[in-house]
Amino acid sequence: MKEGQSKGLFDSDDEIAWCPGCGNFAILTAIKTALLELNKRPEEILMVSGIGQAAKLPHYIRANVFNGLHGRALPPAVAAKIVNPELTVIVHSGDGDTYGEGGNHFIHNIRRNVDIAHFVHDNQIYALTKGQASPTTDLGQVTGIQTKGNLDQPLNPLMLALAAGASFVARGFTGRPEHLVNLMKEAISHPGYALIDILQPCVSFNKVNTHGWYADRVYELPEEYETGNLSRALEKALEWGEKIPVGIFYRVEKPTFSDRLSWLTDHPPLVDRVWNPQDAERFLTELE
Ligand SMILES: Cc1ncc(C[n+]2csc(CCOP(=O)(O)OP(=O)(O)O)c2C)c(N)n1
């Protein structure tokens, strides 16, 4: 820990509105621990989210916060990182927010490879709106709305991220908190877009994928697993059912969005060049 850091450095005074037993608590503890262990300070962090139970997390941590529209967490997050590269930008969003309403933003921001960490709280359900099927709900699963069973097959977020060209793709589980902290530290330190799909129970609305259901199936990728092999990562990402792997499936270094734009990296950060509307106008004229 840096001088002046304390265990409660990232604690916020906001009252937490999650159900007792919600997997989000473990994610909140894990992210605070990861930030402390990385010697980060609240003013260096920007937490971005959309709408949902997962998206409430930035309010429960002491840091800069942008809480926007459902499915739209990624655009402001990548914009903030591009104009202010000094910031550590972390997105917290749900499986519905990211893979459903935000599906296009997910695919196309992966292609940009902006240096942000994206933590998807995947409870395989729309929790805030009381339990409709989300893009990761299993086929045939009965919910309060899909009373005869979910008719849509689930998408595989890791396959999708790998296919879109993500440079860091991982899966965690709230029942393995130390493992999750390590994944978060790796994702935050990765130079480029880093996804962790975090399996978490929703105690109120998903009665199938409970803590015990995940705990019986989850296993950690072995140390000898090679993270730089895309075919291997795709093969592992297909594994889902009796056994569910967690860990870093794929990690490679690629140029980031800012690396590809020399006028961004060769000049002082945009945030230092644009302070008021007149500056912005001058800046836009410079670009013409
Ligand atoms: C454009 C839009 N569509 C739908 C909604 C309603 N809505 C709010 S949160 C939510 C589901 C959130 O589910 P998820 O992202 O999986 O997060 P969770 O609550 O499970 O953490 C929905 C459908 C909305 N606010 N805006």
The ligand as an SDF file (V2000), in Angstrom:
LIG
                    3D

 26 27  0  0  0  0  0  0  0  0999 V2000
  -33.0240    1.0370  -23.0350 C   0  0  0  0  0  0  0  0  0  0  0  0
  -33.5560    0.3730  -21.7950 C   0  0  0  0  0  0  0  0  0  0  0  0
  -34.1560   -0.8280  -21.8860 N   0  0  0  0  0  0  0  0  0  0  0  0
  -34.6070   -1.4490  -20.7980 C   0  0  0  0  0  0  0  0  0  0  0  0
  -34.4910   -0.8540  -19.5640 C   0  0  0  0  0  0  0  0  0  0  0  0
  -35.0280   -1.5600  -18.3440 C   0  0  0  0  0  0  0  0  0  0  0  0
  -33.9560   -2.2240  -17.6180 N   0  0  0  0  0  0  0  0  0  0  0  0
  -33.3060   -1.5900  -16.6210 C   0  0  0  0  0  0  0  0  0  0  0  0
  -32.1760   -2.5710  -15.8730 S   0  0  0  0  0  0  0  0  0  0  0  0
  -32.5610   -3.8540  -16.8750 C   0  0  0  0  0  0  0  0  0  0  0  0
  -31.9180   -5.1930  -16.7270 C   0  0  0  0  0  0  0  0  0  0  0  0
  -30.5940   -5.2030  -16.0720 C   0  0  0  0  0  0  0  0  0  0  0  0
  -30.0640   -6.4940  -16.1360 O   0  0  0  0  0  0  0  0  0  0  0  0
  -28.5140   -6.7310  -16.1470 P   0  0  0  0  0  0  0  0  0  0  0  0
  -27.8420   -5.7810  -17.0500 O   0  0  0  0  0  0  0  0  0  0  0  0
  -28.2700   -8.1750  -16.4300 O   0  0  0  0  0  0  0  0  0  0  0  0
  -28.0520   -6.3330  -14.6860 O   0  0  0  0  0  0  0  0  0  0  0  0
  -28.4880   -6.9160  -13.2580 P   0  0  0  0  0  0  0  0  0  0  0  0
  -29.6470   -6.0820  -12.7850 O   0  0  0  0  0  0  0  0  0  0  0  0
  -28.8400   -8.3690  -13.4570 O   0  0  0  0  0  0  0  0  0  0  0  0
  -27.2620   -6.7330  -12.4320 O   0  0  0  0  0  0  0  0  0  0  0  0
  -33.5470   -3.5040  -17.8050 C   0  0  0  0  0  0  0  0  0  0  0  0
  -34.1100   -4.4330  -18.8140 C   0  0  0  0  0  0  0  0  0  0  0  0
  -33.8710    0.4150  -19.4910 C   0  0  0  0  0  0  0  0  0  0  0  0
  -33.6760    1.0460  -18.3280 N   0  0  0  0  0  0  0  0  0  0  0  0
  -33.4210    0.9930  -20.6150 N   0  0  0  0  0  0  0  0  0  0  0  0
  1  2  1  0
  2  3  1  0
  2 26  2  0
  3  4  2  0
  4  5  1  0
  5  6  1  0
  5 24  2  0
  6  7  1  0
  7  8  2  0
  7 22  1  0
  8  9  1  0
  9 10  1  0
 10 11  1  0
 10 22  2  0
 11 12  1  0
 12 13  1  0
 13 14  1  0
 14 15  2  0
 14 16  1  0
 14 17  1  0
 17 18  1  0
 18 19  2  0
 18 20  1  0
 18 21  1  0
 22 23  1  0
 24 25  1  0
 24 26  1  0
M  CHG  1   7   1
M  END
$$$$
